[in-house]
Amino acid sequence: MAVVDDRGHGARRDSGRGGSGGFDDEAPIPTEEFGRQPPQDMAAEQSVLGGMLLSKDAIADVVEKIRPADFYRPAHQAVYDAILELYGKGEPADAVTVSAELERAGELRRVGGAPYLHTLISTVPTAANAGYYAEIVAEKAILRRLVEAGTRIVQFGYSGADGQDVAEVVDRAQAEVYEVTERRTAEDYVPLEELLQPTMDEIDSIASRGGLSLGVPTGFADLDKLTNGLHPGQMIIVAARPGVGKALSLDTPLPTPTGWTTMGRVAVGDKLLDAHGRPTTVVAATDVMTERPCYEVEFADGNSILADAWHEWAIEVDGSSQVVTTEGMCAHVGSAFIRNTKPLELPRKRFAYGPYTVAALAGMAFDDPEIGMRIDAEGPVDVMTLMADLGGRIPYEYLRGSIAQRRALLAGLLDARATVDDDGWITVPAATRHMTAVVADLVAGLGYPYRRSATGWLRVDADDDVFTVHH
């Protein structure tokens, strides 16, 4: 790099009087020499590599101080890489093995052949000083980076003169200098103790908890066994092959925190209720698929669903859990069991009237003294006015209350209309299709199984005190 005086020497005065006030008597402006080599020490580089070829201990000393890019000569970088490759494998690194490694990498001729490796060995005074030689190489590398940074800073200066923001130019110049110092202090290794101790602590903690994961469980038991759950600092990407998602007909009803929607109306960002009864957000939706073989799957509770042949189901057959496609489930008709969803976990809502009161009066039960006592317990109400307002129907918002509120709603319906069969089944007659849907929604949303008759009656068999008959 040459820095020149833009004024040139044409501005020099010459009055014809030797040394009388002109520039002839002043010292010339010093300039940099052209063609100067960047800082480097070839003897030190050769001594480092020669020491590493002679002693395994020298390799351990050198690897902590320099990186391949710290060598000025590319051939030395290749030799250093080959030595580290063998050292990392636990294999000896001498002139013969390094020569073979370079030959496999196609680098032997570029470094000067096998004879140059012996030249490196003969050059080093003693392998014991390899660490000191490495420090010389590292210092020269830092100086080279400093020269490179200075060159770029000069370019930034001219860029600022061309109209770039001066503050931005200064920031970039400072960043170049900081990068040189950061490379000088940075280390690409960590003491084994720092890595091993946290791992041993985690193993001890897992063992003390009976092998249970300390991370956040995913809910997939097999995955949690492999990963011990999700941990801070991890980026977990869950993906599936095309064709293994949910493929249901567009009119399939799907529960939401506020009611119901259909498969065809679901969009990204919508809230649905998952199999665990918790709200979840739709993060992707595929285009409508056509011309695919479909099956109508009928369940024991009288419901049915239309799914394509590759829709996947989590079923139980003879106590064994498995995942099968709709097509594969055909082999288990009558024996496959699909668990009900968990109770829908929804927040408590503020209602104008108590859930039990609304259900009992919608079921036209107001003259039973015990029912009247429970209505009174939820607060004062004008029975006849409320019954007229309800008209035998239950407002849908009550079906999305909390679990406790929906249990009270179900208790009111059962007290108003249910009977107990001789075999212990609870039968709920429904005067209207609306009431049939309400009871089915309530029972299923609380995680209870039920069966629907052709005439609209519902039969429930569940071990819960909400179904207990009081005499």
C-alpha positions as a printed Julia matrix, in Angstrom:
471×3 Matrix{Float64}:
   0.0     0.0    0.0
   1.39    3.43  -0.94
   0.17    6.69   0.61
   1.0     9.76  -1.53
   0.75   13.49  -1.0
  -1.97   14.75  -3.27
  -0.26   18.1   -3.46
   2.63   16.59  -5.37
   6.06   18.19  -5.73
   4.94   20.68  -8.39
   4.06   23.12  -5.61
   7.69   23.42  -4.58
   9.09   26.98  -4.85
  12.47   27.57  -6.39
  13.59   31.22  -6.12
  16.96   30.58  -7.67
  18.61   31.41  -4.4
  20.01   28.23  -2.88
  18.3    27.44   0.34
  16.49   30.76   0.7
  12.97   29.86   1.84
  12.09   27.11  -0.73
  11.24   23.46  -0.05
  14.6    22.15  -1.33
  16.05   22.19   2.17
  13.14   20.17   3.69
  13.28   16.39   4.1
  11.24   14.44   1.51
   7.9    13.04   2.6
   8.45    9.34   3.49
   6.41    6.81   1.53
   5.77    3.07   1.97
   7.67    0.63  -0.12
   5.73   -1.22  -2.78
   5.73   -5.03  -2.74
   6.25   -5.54   1.02
   5.33   -9.05   2.23
   2.71   -9.41   4.93
   4.07  -10.34   8.38
   5.14  -13.98   8.47
   7.9   -16.23   9.78
   8.49  -19.19   7.52
  11.11  -20.75   9.82
   8.69  -20.68  12.75
   5.95  -22.3   10.66
   8.3   -25.06   9.54
   9.52  -25.62  13.1
   5.94  -25.9   14.38
   5.06  -28.58  11.84
   8.37  -30.38  12.28
   7.87  -30.55  16.04
   4.34  -31.91  15.58
   5.69  -34.62  13.26
   8.23  -35.61  15.9
   6.15  -35.52  19.1
   2.54  -36.15  20.06
   3.0   -33.86  23.05
   4.0   -31.07  20.68
   0.67  -31.49  18.87
  -1.21  -31.0   22.15
   0.77  -27.81  22.86
   0.32  -26.34  19.38
  -3.37  -27.08  18.89
  -4.24  -24.79  21.81
  -2.44  -21.81  20.25
  -3.0   -21.7   16.5
  -5.5   -22.59  13.81
  -4.91  -23.7   10.21
  -5.59  -20.17   8.89
  -2.76  -18.81  11.06
  -0.18  -20.31   8.69
   0.89  -17.94   5.93
   1.84  -20.62   3.43
  -1.16  -22.67   2.13
   0.98  -25.82   1.99
   1.61  -25.54   5.71
  -2.13  -25.21   6.32
  -2.69  -28.49   4.46
   0.0   -30.29   6.48
  -1.42  -28.92   9.73
  -4.94  -30.11   8.78
  -3.61  -33.59   8.0
  -1.81  -33.8   11.35
  -4.94  -32.74  13.24
  -7.06  -35.24  11.3
  -4.81  -38.12  12.39
  -4.48  -36.76  15.93
  -8.26  -36.55  16.25
  -8.58  -40.2   15.27
  -6.0   -41.23  17.85
  -3.57  -42.34  15.13
   0.17  -41.52  15.03
   1.14  -38.43  13.03
   4.58  -38.85  11.51
   6.11  -38.28   8.09
   4.76  -41.58   6.74
   1.17  -41.36   8.04
   0.83  -37.65   7.22
   2.13  -38.32   3.71
  -0.53  -41.02   3.26
  -3.25  -38.71   4.63
  -2.21  -35.93   2.22
  -2.19  -38.43  -0.62
  -5.78  -39.48   0.2
  -6.8   -35.82   0.25
  -5.04  -35.1   -3.05
  -2.79  -32.51  -1.37
   0.6   -34.29  -1.28
   1.96  -32.88  -4.54
   0.78  -29.35  -3.69
   2.74  -29.3   -0.41
   5.93  -30.44  -2.08
   5.67  -34.21  -1.79
   6.95  -36.57   0.91
  10.49  -35.12   0.82
   9.19  -31.78   2.12
   7.81  -33.48   5.22
  11.29  -34.75   6.01
  12.6   -31.24   5.39
  10.19  -29.99   8.07
  11.49  -32.57  10.53
  15.13  -31.68   9.87
  14.4   -27.97  10.22
  13.11  -27.99  13.8
  15.84  -27.53  16.43
  13.84  -29.34  19.13
  10.24  -30.54  19.36
  10.05  -29.33  22.97
   9.87  -25.71  21.74
   6.96  -26.29  19.37
   4.59  -24.34  21.64
   6.91  -21.31  21.57
   7.18  -21.49  17.79
   3.4   -21.66  17.61
   3.15  -18.4   19.55
   5.36  -16.72  16.94
   3.11  -18.03  14.16
   0.01  -16.83  16.0
   1.48  -13.33  16.51
   2.38  -13.01  12.83
  -1.15  -14.12  11.91
  -2.61  -11.37  14.12
  -0.36   -8.8   12.47
  -1.49   -9.97   9.02
  -5.1    -9.58  10.05
  -4.31   -6.13  11.38
  -2.79   -5.15   8.02
  -5.87   -6.51   6.25
  -8.12   -4.56   8.61
  -6.09   -1.4    7.97
  -6.47   -1.83   4.23
 -10.22   -2.19   4.57
 -10.37    0.83   6.88
  -8.62    2.92   4.2
 -11.24    1.74   1.72
 -13.98    2.69   4.2
 -12.43    6.18   4.45
 -12.6     6.7    0.7
 -16.17    5.35   0.74
 -17.04    8.0    3.33
 -15.54   10.66   1.08
 -17.89    9.44  -1.67
 -20.96   10.31   0.35
 -21.55    7.42   2.79
 -22.64    8.23   6.32
 -19.54    9.08   8.37
 -20.88    7.54  11.59
 -21.53    4.26   9.79
 -18.04    4.29   8.28
 -16.46    4.83  11.71
 -18.53    1.99  13.21
 -17.41   -0.37  10.46
 -13.79    0.65  10.97
 -14.04    0.01  14.7
 -15.65   -3.36  14.03
 -12.68   -4.37  11.88
 -10.25   -3.62  14.71
 -12.44   -5.36  17.28
 -12.58   -8.46  15.1
  -8.79   -8.67  15.15
  -8.73   -8.52  18.95
 -11.61  -10.98  19.31
  -9.84  -13.52  17.13
  -6.8   -13.09  19.31
  -8.67  -13.92  22.52
 -11.22  -16.42  21.17
 -10.86  -20.12  21.89
 -12.51  -22.89  19.92
 -12.22  -25.44  22.7
 -13.78  -25.88  26.12
 -12.28  -27.71  29.11
 -13.77  -31.19  29.37
 -14.78  -30.56  32.98
 -17.14  -27.76  31.92
 -18.94  -30.11  29.54
 -18.83  -33.27  31.63
 -19.96  -31.95  35.02
 -23.41  -30.65  33.89
 -24.0   -33.92  32.06
 -23.12  -35.97  35.13
 -25.39  -33.74  37.28
 -28.28  -34.32  34.86
 -27.71  -38.1   34.88
 -27.71  -38.12  38.69
 -30.93  -36.08  38.8
 -32.68  -38.37  36.32
 -31.6   -41.42  38.32
 -32.88  -39.88  41.57
 -36.27  -39.31  39.94
 -36.58  -42.92  38.9
 -35.45  -42.29  35.34
 -37.99  -39.53  34.68
 -37.04  -36.71  32.33
 -36.04  -33.34  33.73
 -37.0   -31.56  30.53
 -40.4   -30.5   29.3
 -42.23  -33.7   28.23
 -43.57  -33.75  24.68
 -46.33  -36.22  25.44
 -44.79  -38.76  23.04
 -43.45  -41.4   25.42
 -40.98  -42.99  22.99
 -39.55  -39.59  22.02
 -39.22  -38.52  25.66
 -37.28  -41.72  26.42
 -34.77  -40.8   23.71
 -34.45  -37.09  24.44
 -35.32  -36.82  28.16
 -37.78  -34.12  27.15
 -37.15  -30.67  25.72
 -34.37  -28.56  27.23
 -33.41  -24.86  27.11
 -31.18  -23.91  24.21
 -32.48  -26.63  21.91
 -34.2   -26.03  18.6
 -36.58  -28.92  17.95
 -38.11  -29.26  14.5
 -41.02  -31.68  14.25
 -41.95  -32.69  10.73
 -43.8   -35.51   9.03
 -43.74  -37.07   5.61
 -46.4   -35.96   3.11
 -49.56  -38.01   3.36
 -49.4   -38.79   7.08
 -51.56  -35.91   8.3
 -55.27  -35.76   9.02
 -57.44  -36.35   5.97
 -61.12  -36.0    6.83
 -64.15  -34.88   4.86
 -64.76  -31.14   4.72
 -67.95  -31.34   6.79
 -66.29  -33.17   9.72
 -67.15  -31.21  12.91
 -64.2   -30.03  14.99
 -64.52  -28.65  18.55
 -63.3   -25.14  19.34
 -63.1   -23.22  22.63
 -66.28  -21.33  21.64
 -68.26  -24.02  19.81
 -67.76  -26.04  16.67
 -66.33  -25.58  13.19
 -65.76  -27.93  10.26
 -62.67  -29.31   8.57
 -63.38  -27.27   5.46
 -63.49  -23.98   7.37
 -60.32  -24.39   9.4
 -57.63  -21.81   8.65
 -54.15  -21.09   9.98
 -54.39  -19.28  13.32
 -57.72  -20.82  14.34
 -58.1   -22.33  17.8
 -59.19  -25.96  18.14
 -59.42  -28.39  21.06
 -56.93  -31.25  20.85
 -57.23  -34.86  22.02
 -56.13  -33.79  25.51
 -58.96  -31.27  25.73
 -56.62  -28.28  25.56
 -56.84  -25.35  23.12
 -54.29  -25.51  20.32
 -53.52  -23.27  17.37
 -53.69  -24.39  13.74
 -50.25  -23.75  12.24
 -50.77  -25.2    8.75
 -53.59  -26.21   6.45
 -53.26  -28.12   3.19
 -55.24  -27.75   0.01
 -58.34  -29.85  -0.47
 -57.44  -33.31  -1.76
 -59.7   -35.1   -4.21
 -59.9   -38.49  -5.91
 -58.73  -40.39  -2.84
 -60.35  -43.61  -1.56
 -62.48  -42.88   1.51
 -64.16  -44.94   4.25
 -67.08  -44.2    6.55
 -66.04  -45.19  10.06
 -68.91  -45.83  12.49
 -68.37  -45.86  16.25
 -70.22  -47.68  19.03
 -71.74  -44.42  20.29
 -73.64  -44.03  17.0
 -71.38  -41.33  15.53
 -69.64  -41.77  12.2
 -66.87  -40.0   10.33
 -65.61  -39.98   6.75
 -61.84  -40.37   6.38
 -59.54  -41.25   3.52
 -57.6   -44.49   3.35
 -54.36  -42.96   4.74
 -55.83  -41.07   7.7
 -54.02  -42.31  10.83
 -55.71  -43.5   14.02
 -54.35  -44.22  17.48
 -56.19  -47.4   18.49
 -55.98  -50.17  21.07
 -56.44  -53.81  20.11
 -56.42  -56.39  22.89
 -54.74  -53.88  25.2
 -51.99  -53.09  22.72
 -51.63  -49.51  21.46
 -50.82  -48.95  17.8
 -51.2   -46.43  15.0
 -52.95  -47.61  11.85
 -54.43  -46.06   8.75
 -58.12  -46.19   7.98
 -57.4   -48.88   5.43
 -55.39  -50.88   7.96
 -58.12  -50.5   10.59
 -60.48  -52.56   8.42
 -58.76  -55.66   9.76
 -59.8   -54.7   13.32
 -63.5   -53.94  12.85
 -65.32  -54.75  16.08
 -62.13  -55.11  18.1
 -60.4   -51.74  17.74
 -60.88  -49.33  20.63
 -60.33  -45.55  20.38
 -60.06  -43.66  23.64
 -62.34  -40.73  24.3
 -60.84  -37.29  24.43
 -59.79  -35.96  27.81
 -62.19  -33.49  29.48
 -62.12  -30.17  27.67
 -60.02  -27.75  29.73
 -61.78  -24.41  29.41
 -61.75  -21.34  31.67
 -64.57  -20.53  34.06
 -67.16  -18.14  32.66
 -69.53  -15.64  34.21
 -73.15  -16.63  33.54
 -76.33  -14.76  34.37
 -77.79  -17.9   35.97
 -76.22  -20.95  37.56
 -75.57  -23.9   35.19
 -77.62  -26.34  37.29
 -80.56  -23.93  37.33
 -80.53  -23.44  33.56
 -80.31  -27.19  32.85
 -83.04  -28.16  35.33
 -85.48  -25.52  34.1
 -84.7   -26.24  30.45
 -85.65  -29.83  31.27
 -88.93  -28.57  32.72
 -88.12  -29.76  36.26
 -89.34  -27.25  38.84
 -91.74  -29.06  41.12
 -89.26  -31.48  42.71
 -88.34  -30.22  46.2
 -84.72  -31.45  46.01
 -84.2   -29.82  42.61
 -85.75  -26.64  43.99
 -83.27  -26.62  46.87
 -80.32  -26.89  44.49
 -81.75  -24.12  42.3
 -82.07  -21.89  45.35
 -78.47  -22.66  46.3
 -77.25  -21.09  43.03
 -79.08  -17.84  43.71
 -82.5   -16.27  43.46
 -84.31  -16.66  40.13
 -87.78  -16.07  38.69
 -88.46  -19.68  37.71
 -91.39  -19.12  35.36
 -89.77  -16.19  33.56
 -86.49  -18.07  33.04
 -88.31  -21.21  31.82
 -90.17  -19.08  29.28
 -86.93  -17.46  28.12
 -85.16  -20.8   27.73
 -87.99  -22.47  25.83
 -86.61  -25.93  26.53
 -83.17  -25.02  25.11
 -79.8   -24.48  26.75
 -77.7   -21.48  25.56
 -74.61  -22.83  23.84
 -72.23  -20.68  25.89
 -72.98  -22.96  28.86
 -71.45  -25.89  26.93
 -68.08  -24.13  26.9
 -67.83  -23.31  30.59
 -65.26  -24.81  32.93
 -65.31  -28.49  33.87
 -67.06  -27.71  37.17
 -69.68  -25.59  35.41
 -70.37  -28.27  32.81
 -70.64  -30.95  35.48
 -73.27  -28.82  37.22
 -75.06  -28.38  33.89
 -75.04  -32.13  33.29
 -76.27  -32.78  36.83
 -79.24  -30.48  36.21
 -80.16  -32.3   32.99
 -79.81  -35.7   34.63
 -81.94  -34.69  37.61
 -84.6   -33.31  35.29
 -84.92  -36.12  32.75
 -82.65  -39.13  33.37
 -83.61  -42.59  34.58
 -81.56  -45.58  35.7
 -82.02  -48.93  33.98
 -81.9   -52.25  35.78
 -78.43  -52.88  34.35
 -77.09  -49.6   35.8
 -77.04  -47.55  32.61
 -78.19  -43.93  32.81
 -80.79  -43.22  30.11
 -81.5   -39.64  29.07
 -84.6   -39.26  26.93
 -84.48  -36.27  24.61
 -87.66  -34.56  23.54
 -85.84  -32.59  20.84
 -82.78  -33.02  18.64
 -81.35  -29.95  20.34
 -81.47  -31.59  23.75
 -79.96  -34.79  22.35
 -77.03  -32.82  20.92
 -76.59  -30.9   24.18
 -76.4   -34.02  26.32
 -74.04  -35.72  23.86
 -71.8   -32.64  23.77
 -71.73  -32.43  27.57
 -71.02  -36.1   28.15
 -68.3   -36.35  25.49
 -66.75  -33.01  26.52
 -66.35  -34.34  30.06
 -64.6   -37.46  28.76
 -67.44  -39.95  29.38
 -68.5   -42.63  26.88
 -72.11  -42.87  25.75
 -74.31  -44.64  23.26
 -77.03  -43.12  21.14
 -80.21  -45.0   20.25
 -82.08  -44.7   16.99
 -84.86  -42.78  18.77
 -82.47  -40.18  20.18
 -82.11  -41.54  23.69
 -78.63  -41.45  25.22
 -77.27  -44.15  27.52
 -74.28  -43.43  29.76
 -72.24  -45.77  31.92
 -69.56  -43.92  33.89
 -68.14  -44.23  37.39
 -68.57  -40.63  38.54
 -70.58  -39.05  41.3
 -72.35  -36.8   38.81
 -74.24  -39.94  37.74
 -74.99  -41.08  41.31
 -78.64  -41.7   42.18
 -79.68  -40.19  45.52
 -82.63  -41.78  47.32
